[in-house]
Amino acid sequence: MWAAAPLLLPLLLLLLPVALARLCRRGAARLEPAGRAVLITGCDSGFGHLLALRLHRLGFTVFAGCLCPGGDGARRLQREAGGAGRLRVLRLDVTRARDVRAAKELVLSHLPERGRIVFMSSIIAYFTLGNGIYSMTKAAIEKFCDALRLEMKKFGVQVCIIQPGNYARSTKIQPPLSAEEIWSELSEEEKAVYNKEYVQERADFFNSILSEGSTNGSEVVDAMVDALTSPAPKARYMVARLKEKALVLVCALFPTAVMDSVLSYALSKVKLA
């Protein structure tokens, strides 16, 4: 222990100026919304919808990207914003090149060359509870942002990541599904591998997780607003319950084999042939 002391002292002396500079920046005035514009994706529902309304009320000009500009979510957004000219709904499907090009032209004509980019990740980037595809996308976002943050620093553009825990009841993006609904969607080949008992167990497990989700989505929106307006935004904002943060920490510290055993036991006790 004492042998490592000579190495720790230079490290602490190196980190101290960085910490003090950050504290000074955190104490500076927040960015004023007036005259600033924000482009947000996924505003039909969920956190995108909530953030668009919050930023509009704060005084930002908001370009709200929606999958369906004429849909219920977009119409509700415009109605809740009071029809003010500072909120504009546009069609934006990030998987369609035409929509992305149109959004890019809009950004270049209305947003400053230097700004901030905030990505929505999840604590599920650190572990998977059977939702492999979702975990993969969030893990990919994390590493993409790490690379982008370093690259954009050269141009004065800050990149932040939001990592929510379970807010299923707040966003209502994923409705509960019965085992029968899931079973009916399986192919004959899949039915030959996964029996009904297993599907029932997994449906009960995931529906239980959905029912435990927080309804206070404003906590996540608060983090996004801080990332956009703070004079010294964090690289990562983990917005989760204590037990969720503890699980992330355990996943980082414990050997993979240990976590695989724990998660496998928690996920399923039904044996498959």
ZIHU-V231497 format. One record per helix or strand of 3 or more residues. SS is the DSSP state (2 for helix, 1 for strand). FROM is the first residue (numbers start at 1). TO is the last residue. If there is no record, write none. Layout:
SS,FROM,TO ; SS,FROM,TO
This chain:
2,2,26 ; 1,37,40 ; 2,46,58 ; 1,61,66 ; 2,72,80 ; 1,87,91 ; 2,97,110 ; 1,116,120 ; 2,123,125 ; 2,132,155 ; 1,158,164 ; 2,168,171 ; 2,179,185 ; 2,188,193 ; 2,196,211 ; 2,218,229 ; 1,236,239 ; 2,242,253 ; 2,256,267
